[in-house]
Amino acid sequence: MTKTLVEMAAEIVQAQGNSKSMSIDELQNALKETFSTLQNLQAMETGEAVVSQEDTQPAIAPEKSILKNKIICLECGEEFKTLSFKHLRSHELTRREYRIKYGFSLRQPLCAKSITEKRKKAGKKRGIPDALKKSIAARKKTAARNKKK
């Protein structure tokens, strides 16, 4: 007895759900993506033209992709602690292009919020470097001179 694509996709996602905890939205998205991938594989096997059913919109809202302990890649849906240059390059994107494509600030860290907090605390603990202090003081002086004019 052969299985349908829906049954195969359901079994794959069920196995994923058993190995790691997934929210209902994550399960639904995984099921859609798995089913679509199986359809594409079947179409390639039979020689049919592969029709992309992917929307230009990501599976989740960009602002919800950066969570406390993980970041979800909006291109493929995988979860990471940080989106590395190497991973983004696999999608033929730079960090800058990724941020622009999904509407992030160019200064937005592409890592989990917990990592950002650790880095922020470590930076504050080290203090502001002398060169940066001098640069800030120089800017203030320049701004004050320009204001007087």
C-alpha positions as CSV (number, residue, x, y, z in Angstrom):
1,M,0.0,0.0,0.0
2,T,1.5,3.3,-1.1
3,K,1.2,6.4,1.1
4,T,0.0,9.7,-0.1
5,L,2.1,12.8,0.1
6,V,0.0,14.2,2.9
7,E,0.6,11.0,5.0
8,M,4.3,11.1,4.3
9,A,4.5,14.7,5.3
10,A,2.5,14.1,8.4
11,E,4.8,11.3,9.5
12,I,7.9,13.4,8.9
13,V,6.6,16.3,10.9
14,Q,5.4,14.0,13.6
15,A,8.9,12.6,13.9
16,Q,10.2,16.2,14.1
17,G,7.7,17.0,16.8
18,N,8.7,14.0,18.9
19,S,12.4,15.0,18.8
20,K,12.0,18.7,19.7
21,S,9.2,20.8,21.1
22,M,7.3,22.8,18.5
23,S,4.5,25.2,18.8
24,I,1.3,24.7,16.8
25,D,2.3,27.4,14.3
26,E,5.7,25.8,13.8
27,L,4.0,22.4,13.3
28,Q,1.7,23.9,10.7
29,N,4.5,25.6,8.8
30,A,6.7,22.5,8.9
31,L,3.8,20.4,7.5
32,K,3.2,22.9,4.7
33,E,6.9,23.1,3.8
34,T,7.4,19.3,4.0
35,F,4.3,18.7,1.8
36,S,5.5,21.3,-0.7
37,T,9.0,19.8,-0.8
38,L,7.5,16.3,-1.4
39,Q,5.3,17.7,-4.2
40,N,8.4,19.2,-5.8
41,L,10.4,16.0,-5.5
42,Q,7.6,14.0,-7.0
43,A,7.3,16.5,-9.9
44,M,11.0,16.3,-10.6
45,E,10.9,12.5,-10.5
46,T,8.1,12.4,-13.1
47,G,9.7,15.1,-15.2
48,E,6.9,17.6,-14.7
49,A,7.6,21.3,-14.3
50,V,8.1,22.3,-10.7
51,V,5.7,25.0,-9.7
52,S,6.8,27.0,-6.8
53,Q,4.0,27.5,-4.3
54,E,6.1,29.5,-1.9
55,D,4.8,33.0,-1.1
56,T,7.2,35.9,-1.1
57,Q,6.1,36.4,2.5
58,P,8.0,34.5,5.2
59,A,6.3,31.8,7.2
60,I,6.3,34.0,10.4
61,A,6.4,37.7,10.9
62,P,10.0,39.0,11.0
63,E,9.5,40.7,14.4
64,K,8.5,37.3,15.8
65,S,11.5,35.5,14.4
66,I,14.0,36.8,17.0
67,L,13.1,35.0,20.3
68,K,14.8,34.7,23.6
69,N,16.8,31.6,23.0
70,K,16.7,31.3,19.2
71,I,16.4,33.1,15.9
72,I,14.4,31.6,13.1
73,C,15.7,32.1,9.6
74,L,13.0,33.7,7.5
75,E,14.3,32.1,4.3
76,C,14.2,28.4,5.3
77,G,12.6,28.3,8.8
78,E,15.5,26.7,10.6
79,E,16.3,27.7,14.1
80,F,19.7,29.0,15.3
81,K,21.4,30.8,18.1
82,T,22.7,33.3,15.6
83,L,22.4,33.6,11.8
84,S,25.9,33.1,10.6
85,F,27.4,34.6,7.4
86,K,27.9,31.0,6.1
87,H,24.2,30.2,6.6
88,L,23.0,33.4,4.9
89,R,25.4,32.8,2.1
90,S,23.6,29.5,1.4
91,H,20.6,31.6,0.6
92,E,22.8,33.9,-1.5
93,L,22.3,36.8,1.0
94,T,24.5,39.0,3.0
95,R,23.6,40.2,6.5
96,R,22.8,43.6,5.2
97,E,20.6,42.2,2.4
98,Y,18.8,39.9,4.8
99,R,18.0,42.8,7.2
100,I,16.8,45.0,4.3
101,K,14.7,42.2,2.7
102,Y,12.8,41.6,6.0
103,G,12.6,45.2,7.2
104,F,15.1,44.9,10.1
105,S,17.1,47.9,11.3
106,L,20.7,47.7,9.9
107,R,21.9,47.7,13.5
108,Q,19.6,44.7,14.5
109,P,21.7,41.8,15.8
110,L,20.9,38.6,14.0
111,C,21.0,36.4,17.1
112,A,18.9,35.3,20.0
113,K,17.9,38.0,22.5
114,S,19.8,36.1,25.3
115,I,23.0,36.3,23.3
116,T,22.5,40.0,22.7
117,E,22.0,40.6,26.4
118,K,25.1,38.7,27.3
119,R,27.2,40.7,24.8
120,K,25.7,44.0,26.1
121,K,26.5,43.1,29.7
122,A,30.0,42.1,28.8
123,G,30.6,45.3,26.9
124,K,29.3,47.4,29.8
125,K,31.5,45.4,32.2
126,R,34.6,46.2,30.1
127,G,33.7,49.9,29.9
128,I,33.9,52.3,27.1
129,P,37.4,52.2,25.3
130,D,39.5,55.4,25.5
131,A,39.4,55.9,21.8
132,L,35.6,55.9,21.8
133,K,35.5,58.4,24.7
134,K,37.8,60.7,22.7
135,S,35.6,60.4,19.6
136,I,32.5,61.2,21.6
137,A,34.1,64.2,23.2
138,A,35.4,65.4,19.7
139,R,31.8,65.2,18.3
140,K,30.4,67.2,21.2
141,K,33.0,69.9,20.6
142,T,32.3,70.0,16.9
143,A,28.5,70.1,17.5
144,A,29.0,73.0,20.0
145,R,31.1,75.0,17.6
146,N,28.5,74.5,14.8
147,K,25.7,75.6,17.1
148,K,27.5,78.9,18.0
149,K,27.8,79.8,14.3
